Amino acid sequence: MSRVCSITGAKPTKGHVIHRRGMAKKKGGVGQHVTANTPRLFVPNLKTRRVWVPELDRFVTVKLSARALKTIAKNGAYQTLKAAGLV
């Protein structure tokens, strides 16, 4: 399964981790030097959840990010899922 949130559309994005070596000048060293720029993935915090929709009187299984769970709690399950085109 793809790592995409059904509601927010959040998906993994590419980025880099900058590796540094040495003590900062501020701390009494000779300064930091960048030694590597390593690619990495920023993966969304996805959960597979069964959401109860009272208007439909049934559960709907969706893959959600933690942000989408907060959106459902705020706006209601039916309205959020309808806006995303899932109901």
Secondary structure, DSSP 8 states (H G I E B T S, - for coil): -----TTT----EEEEEEEEES--GGGTSS--EEEEEEEEEE---EEEEEEEETTTTEEEEEEEEHHHHHHHHHH-HHHHHHHHT--
